[in-house]
């Protein structure tokens, strides 16, 4: 947050609820739907926002995906997102879908903790 006197600029996050989305990192099917924007404020009251982005964040591994703006209304109404709705993968954390062990190398064929085939 950056303030000069009574004016300021800050990041704003708005939780739009939980949705169904199959994560490519851990294959979990529950995620949070969030709107992130820059906001101009007067006395800590948002006046206007710009640079809006809609993100899907996996509940288990934290993988983050940015959605296409054309898909946002459908995702809000259906509470479900598909891979076709994703514009960019911002962060992807690979974990074992069985035990949740982080997979630091992408060439693993079996989980180093539980032994399940990946």
VENBEL-V487044 format. One record per pair of residues at least 4 apart in sequence whose ideal C-beta (glycine too) atoms are under 7 Angstrom apart, sorted by the first residue. I is the first residue (numbers start at 1). J is the second residue. If there is no record, write none. Layout:
# VENBEL-V487044
i = [I:I]
j = [J:J]
This chain:
# VENBEL-V487044
i = [1:1:2:2:2:3:3:6:6:7:8:9:9:10:10:11:11:12:12:12:12:13:13:14:14:15:15:16:16:16:16:17:17:18:18:19:19:19:19:19:19:19:20:20:20:20:21:21:21:22:22:23:23:23:23:23:23:24:24:25:25:25:25:25:25:25:26:26:26:26:26:27:28:28:28:28:30:31:31:31:31:32:32:33:33:34:34:35:35:36:36:37:37:37:37:38:38:38:39:39:40:40:41:41:41:42:53:54:54:55:55:55:56:56:56:57:57:58:58:60:60:61:61:62:63:63:63:64:64:65:65:65:66:66:66:67:67:67:67:67:67:67:68:68:71:71:72:73:74:75:75:75:81:93:94:94:95:95:95:95:96:96:96:96:96:96:96:96:98:98:98:99:99:99:101:101:101:101:103:108:108:109:109:110:110:110:110:111:111:111]
j = [8:10:8:9:10:7:8:42:43:42:41:38:40:39:41:36:38:37:39:46:49:34:36:34:35:32:34:33:34:35:76:33:79:30:32:31:33:56:75:79:80:81:29:30:79:80:31:56:81:27:29:27:28:31:58:61:63:63:92:58:61:63:92:93:94:95:58:60:61:95:97:97:58:59:60:61:59:56:57:58:59:57:59:56:75:55:57:52:54:53:55:49:50:51:52:49:50:51:46:49:47:48:45:46:47:47:66:67:72:64:65:66:65:67:81:62:64:62:63:95:100:93:95:93:91:92:93:90:91:86:89:90:87:88:90:71:72:75:81:85:86:87:85:87:75:85:76:77:78:80:81:85:85:102:103:106:100:101:102:103:100:101:103:111:113:114:116:118:111:114:116:111:113:114:111:112:113:114:108:112:118:117:118:115:116:117:118:115:116:118]
